[in-house]
Amino acid sequence: MNIPYTVEERPDTGLANGKLGIWLFLASEVMLFGALFSTYILLRIGAPSWPHHELNVPLGAVNTVLLICSSVTMVMAWASLKMNKWGAHRGYLAATFLLALVFLINKSFEYAAHFRGGEYPSHSTFLAIYYTLTGLHGIHILGGMIVMAYLFGPGAKLWKKNPEQFTNRIEYTGLYWHFVDLVWIFLFPVLYLL
């Protein structure tokens, strides 16, 4: 059985099913993170005094660069497929995965430093929000890495059967990955710099 509109665009939306699905999913994610950011801003504005915690700004900046670079490598993975360069695609997808892994390793060091200092989520409202936002973001990074690992491993078989559909899956993964990167670009200044 063939599922319609996996490659070709739907006549009613002008999008393939997968692209429509990822955009709807990302819209729900915007609402989730938007609610969390709004909560943080309202709590911070409404608080008579706000607890100050030192966050590792240089490490946060390095993580920002890592994620921006991973967005570039993700685009290059997709563009390589569009140019029928399978080997280049695999290299760029692996680079994206590794950059994400380094991000998570850096974040684990940062969390460990907070825990050693007794700075748990229960310590202050700021830390509760910090762990919630960065933890949820980390879960999204991990989810993207799982999808990339699947597309690098067993999911890569689709390239031989249906290269256009596989290319679409990489594109949709890239859309998700850019969203994850964009969330961090908001998280870094709001939590680390303000």
N, C-alpha and C positions, 0 to 999 in steps of 0.2 A: 504494500500500500504506500503510495506517495503522498506526502503531506504537501498541500499546495502552498505557494508563496514562501518557500524556504529560500529561494534565490531571487525569483522575480518579485516585482513590487505588486502589492495589492491595488486593485483599481480604486477602492474607496479611500485609502489613506496615502497612497503613493510610497508606502514603505513595505519592506518584506516583514513577515511575521516576527522574526527575531529582533529586528531593529525596533519595531513597534513595541514589542515586549520589554526590551531593555530601556527604552525611553519612559514607559509607564513605571517600571521598577525604579528608575532613577528619580522620577517625580515623587514617588513615595519616600525615597531616601532624602530628598531635599526637604520634605516636610518633617521628617524625623530629626535631621540635624538642625533644621531651622528652628524647631521647637526647643531643642537643647541650647542652641546659641541664644535664643530669645530669653529663655529662663535664666541663663547666666547673666545676661545684660541687665535684666530686670532685678535680679537679686543683688547684683553689684551696685546698681544705681540706688536701689532702695535701702541698702545697708548703711547704718550710721557710721560704722567703721568696718573696713575690709581687711581681713588678715592677709599679711604679705608673706609670701613664700618664695624663696629663691629657686628659680628653675634654671636648668643648664642651657643658657641661651646659645653658646657655641655649638653644643650637641644638637639642639633644635634647628639651628641654621644648617648644620651638616645634613640633617635629616631632610630638610627642605630641598637642598641641592640634590640629594639622592632621589627624592621623588620626582623632581622636575626632570632629571636625567632619565628616570625610568619612563616618564611619559614620552620622551623623545625616542627611546629605544622601542617602546611599544608601537609608536607610529611607524618606525622603520621596519619593524617585524611585519606589519600589515602592508606597507609599501613594497617590501621585498616580494611578498606573495603576489601583489598586483603586477610586478615585473617578472614573475615566474622564477624567482631566485630562492629556491627552497633552502639551500644551505645558509644563505644570509639571514633568511627569516628565522631559522633555528638559533643562530647566534644572537640575534637581537632579542628573541623571546627569552633565551637563557639569561642574557644580560639583564632584562627587566626583572626576571625572577630573582637573580642574585642581588640586584639593587634593593628590591623589596626585603629580602632576607637581611641584608645589612641594616636596613632601617629598623626592622624588628629587634635585631641584636642590640643596636644602639639604644632602643627604647627600653629593652630589658635591663641594660646597665643603669639607665636613668631611674627606672622603677626601683631597682635594688638599692641605689643610693638613698632614695626617699625612705624606703623601708628600714634601712640601717639607721637613719636619723629619726625613726619613730613617726614618720609622716605618713599615716594611714588615711584612708578616706574619712574615717570617723574623727580625725584630728581637727578639721575645719570645713566650712562650706566650700571654700575654694578648692581644697584637695579632693573633696567629694566630686565636684564638677570636673576637675582636672582628670581624675581617674576615669570618670564616666565617659567624657568626651574622647580622651586619648585611647582608652580601652576599647570603646566601640569602633573607633577609627582603626585600631590595631586588628580587630576582628575582621573588619572589611579588607584590610591588607591581606590577612591570612586567607580569606575567601578568594580574593583575586589570585593569590599564589596557587591555591588548589586548582582553580580553573586553568591557569597557565600550565601547571604540571600535567594536567590531564591532556591539554592540547599539545603539549610537547611529547607526551608518552602515547598512551593508547588512542587518544583522540586524533592523533596525526594520521591514522590510517584513512581517514575521510579524504585527505588530500588526493590520494590515488583514485578514489571512487568518484569524488565530486569536488574538484578544487575550488570552484566558485563558492560552494556552500561552506567549505572550510575557511576560505578567505573571509566570508561574512562572519563566521564565528570569532575569528581573530579581531575583526572590526568591532564587534559587539563587546568583546572582552576589553578592547581598547577604550571604548566609550565608558565602561564601568571604571576602568583604571584611571582615566582622566578625572572622573568624578571624585574618586578616592584622593587623588593628588590635589584637586581643588579644595576639598574639605580641609586638608592639612595646611594649604596656603592661607586659609582663614583661621585655622586653629593656632598656628604658630604665633602670629602677631597678637591675637586676642588673649591667649594664655601666657605667652612668654614675654611679650614686650609691653603690654598695657598695664 
